[in-house]
């Protein structure tokens, strides 16, 4: 996952929207969490506090920080006697990534 942004989002006349943030969120997995976090941070950095896209972006940045460190659980809670599959290394200490 590259941290490069779509050229149309970089144009000065482009108004960053909640949809722009959500398009980036769609690909979020622990493996790509830090790259996506950086892209969202860059996308919303010039928006004023309280802007809906900034609020959504900040919420997603916090979630990406969490899954980058702890991973995520796959599957539904206990179904048919099978437990959900935890991420590899869950429960092991992982150093926090620099912001």
Long-range contacts (C-beta under 8 A, 24 or more apart in sequence): 1-27, 1-31, 1-32, 1-35, 1-36, 2-35, 3-35, 3-38, 3-39, 3-42, 5-39, 5-42, 5-43, 9-43, 16-43, 16-44, 16-47, 16-51, 16-53, 17-53, 18-52, 18-53, 18-56, 20-53, 21-53, 21-56, 21-57, 21-60, 22-56, 24-60, 25-60, 28-60, 28-63, 28-64, 28-67, 29-67, 29-72, 30-67, 30-68, 30-71, 30-72, 30-87, 33-64, 33-65, 33-67, 33-68, 34-64, 34-68, 34-97, 36-64, 37-61, 37-64, 37-65, 37-68, 40-64, 65-96, 65-97, 68-97, 69-94, 69-96, 69-97, 70-94
